[in-house]
Amino acid sequence: MKFLPQGKKFFELFNEQANHLIKASEILKNLIQNFENLEEYSKQFSDLEHEADNTTHRIIEMLNRTFITPIDREDIHSLAHQLDDIIDLIHEGLHYTILYKIEKPTFHFEKMVDVLIMSLSHVAEAIKSLKDFKHPKKLMNFCIEINRLENEGDAILRKAMEELINNREDYFELIRWKEIYNSLEQAIDKCEDVANTIEGIVIKNS
């Protein structure tokens, strides 16, 4: 399937968004290994968030100027904002981590970040493969794995919250970690939203 030059540009911009996700995963890997530099990594994420916002605005502007699009307009709009939301939610989690003066990550925090990093990798690969509808199975395999990771993230969140609730002696600990865990889990959920949108695109174009 061949697209007009405008169509190629959409995929180039989506590749930019995929690269933002790859950079986000690299920051998260460094953060887990050097948690004492949390504020520096949060600043890096703030810069990345601005880059991601800029790419999203360019996609929406092009969408408003383009009559014929390579995939449904609604899907382009949804994907652009879903990918941007992932970055926003991760940055929100880091913001809470600094706000609540977290000195070291919990076991569940590390596990959730691991799942998030894997989710980001699969979403990025799926987005980079989006232009090639000749291999829908490849795209669907990415989506299946992203859905599996979302279930894993849910399980980690349930376990983490169960432990916090059982430790009723420290309600502040419950409050601050609940905010952090929820932001990270919502970022994983948003990865699944991207996978669901891609599944819809594959079905429409198969």
NORHUGI-V317056 format. One record per helix or strand of 2 or more residues. SS is the DSSP state (helix for helix, strand for strand). FROM is the first residue (numbers start at 1). LEN is the number of residues. If there is no record, write none. Layout:
ss | from | len
SS | FROM | LEN
SS | FROM | LEN
This chain:
ss | from | len
helix | 5 | 29
helix | 35 | 31
helix | 73 | 27
helix | 107 | 22
helix | 133 | 34
helix | 171 | 34
